[in-house]
């Protein structure tokens, strides 16, 4: 896996062994970061289901001020930690090795908010609805922020979850990105 843009463009990053993680496809990742380019510099990003950390590392490379990575798998979390150290980005990141719902609760307790939340649960799960609901209710996304769900293009999604409203969808191959915001920021 390589970083596609920014300060570390072209740098190869380690991925965990096995098939427990699914990296975002190149076309989808490029579309995502092209869309985020105007708002990414200086932003605070939450990368839920971080896997190998590819999206969060890309965000840091492209100017995000801070990324909180959430990944419960020990091997994947160790890989994220190694990549952060190798790129000298440890001070701009936090790694929470825990389940996503638990992490959202912890971040809400700490009153942390994010400009961008990247949500990439396993495609075959039904976690997307409960997580979008929890993110909206916990107010961990800033009022002008955005939650981006990566999902299989055939996944059925509601137009709204706990005040978060779908404002955009982008498809690349079998995958889609759905963008949710609070209505005041639309």
C-alpha positions in Angstrom: 0.0 0.0 0.0 1.3 3.5 -0.9 0.4 7.0 0.2 -1.2 8.7 -2.9 -0.6 12.4 -2.1 0.8 15.1 0.1 4.1 15.2 2.0 4.6 11.4 2.0 3.3 10.7 -1.6 4.7 7.5 -3.0 5.9 6.2 0.4 5.1 2.6 1.0 3.4 1.7 4.2 3.2 -1.7 5.9 0.0 -3.7 5.9 -1.0 -6.4 8.4 -0.7 -10.0 7.4 -3.8 -12.0 6.6 -7.2 -11.0 5.4 -8.6 -9.3 8.5 -8.5 -5.9 6.9 -9.7 -4.6 3.6 -7.9 -1.5 2.2 -9.9 1.1 0.4 -9.6 0.8 -3.4 -7.3 3.2 -5.2 -10.0 4.9 -7.3 -12.3 5.3 -4.3 -9.5 6.6 -2.1 -8.5 9.1 -4.8 -12.1 10.3 -5.1 -12.4 10.7 -1.4 -9.2 12.8 -1.0 -10.0 14.9 -4.0 -13.3 15.8 -2.4 -11.7 16.5 1.0 -8.8 18.5 -0.4 -10.3 21.9 0.5 -11.2 21.0 4.1 -8.4 18.5 5.1 -5.5 20.9 6.0 -5.6 21.6 9.7 -8.5 19.2 10.3 -9.1 16.7 13.1 -9.9 13.3 11.7 -11.4 10.2 13.3 -10.6 6.9 11.4 -13.0 4.2 12.6 -12.2 0.7 11.6 -8.8 1.9 10.6 -7.4 -1.4 9.5 -3.9 -0.8 8.3 -4.4 3.0 8.8 -4.3 3.8 5.1 -7.0 6.5 5.1 -5.7 8.2 8.3 -2.1 8.1 7.1 -3.2 9.6 3.8 -5.1 12.4 5.7 -1.9 13.2 7.7 0.2 13.2 4.6 -2.2 15.7 3.0 -2.2 18.1 6.0 -4.6 16.9 8.7 -3.6 18.3 12.0 -4.4 15.2 14.0 -5.9 11.7 13.4 -7.4 9.4 15.9 -7.2 5.8 14.7 -9.6 3.2 16.1 -8.8 -0.4 15.4 -9.6 -3.4 17.7 -7.4 -6.0 16.0 -4.0 -6.2 17.7 -2.0 -6.9 14.5 -3.6 -4.1 12.6 -3.1 -1.7 15.5 0.6 -2.7 15.7 0.9 -2.0 12.0 -0.6 1.5 12.4 1.8 2.2 15.2 4.8 1.1 13.2 3.8 3.2 10.2 3.2 6.3 12.4 6.7 5.8 13.9 8.3 5.2 10.5 6.8 8.4 9.0 7.5 10.4 12.2 3.8 11.1 12.7 3.3 9.6 16.2 2.8 13.1 17.8 0.0 13.9 15.4 -2.0 10.8 16.1 -3.7 8.7 18.8 -4.4 5.0 18.4 -7.3 3.5 20.3 -7.3 -0.3 20.3 -11.0 -0.9 20.9 -14.3 -1.6 19.3 -15.8 1.4 17.4 -19.0 1.9 19.5 -16.9 1.9 22.7 -14.4 4.4 21.1 -17.3 6.7 20.2 -18.5 6.6 23.8 -15.0 7.3 25.1 -14.5 10.2 22.7 -17.9 11.7 23.6 -17.0 11.4 27.4 -13.7 13.3 26.6 -15.8 15.9 24.7 -13.6 15.4 21.6 -15.0 16.5 18.2 -13.8 15.9 14.7 -14.0 17.8 11.4 -14.0 14.5 9.4 -15.0 11.0 10.5 -14.1 8.2 8.2 -16.3 5.1 8.8 -15.3 1.9 7.1 -17.0 -1.1 8.8 -16.8 -4.6 7.3 -19.0 -4.7 4.2 -20.9 -7.8 5.3 -21.9 -6.3 8.7 -25.0 -4.2 9.5 -23.0 -1.9 11.8 -23.3 1.2 9.6 -26.8 2.3 10.8 -26.1 1.9 14.5 -22.7 3.6 14.2 -24.1 6.6 12.2 -26.9 6.9 14.8 -24.3 6.8 17.6 -22.0 9.3 16.0 -24.9 11.8 15.5 -26.3 11.3 19.0 -22.9 11.5 20.7 -22.0 14.8 18.9 -18.4 13.7 18.1 -18.6 15.3 14.7 -18.5 19.1 14.6 -21.6 20.9 13.4 -19.9 21.9 10.2 -18.1 18.5 9.9 -18.7 15.5 7.8 -19.1 11.7 8.3 -18.1 9.6 5.4 -19.2 6.0 5.2 -17.5 3.5 2.9 -19.8 0.7 2.0 -20.8 -1.8 -0.7 -22.8 0.0 -3.3 -25.9 -2.2 -2.7 -26.0 -1.4 1.0 -29.4 0.1 1.9 -28.9 3.4 3.8 -31.4 5.8 5.3 -31.3 9.5 4.3 -30.8 10.5 8.0 -29.4 9.2 11.3 -29.7 11.1 14.6 -29.7 14.4 12.8 -27.0 13.5 10.2 -28.3 13.9 6.7 -26.9 12.2 3.6 -25.7 15.0 1.2 -23.7 13.1 -1.3 -22.8 9.6 -2.6 -19.9 8.7 -4.8 -19.5 5.2 -6.4 -16.3 3.5 -7.6 -16.7 -0.1 -8.7 -18.5 -2.2 -6.1 -17.9 0.5 -3.3 -19.5 3.7 -2.5 -18.9 6.7 -0.2 -21.9 8.3 1.5 -21.4 11.7 3.0 -23.5 12.8 6.1 -23.7 16.2 7.7 -25.9 18.0 10.1 -28.5 20.0 8.2 -27.2 23.4 9.3 -23.9 22.7 7.5 -25.5 21.6 4.2 
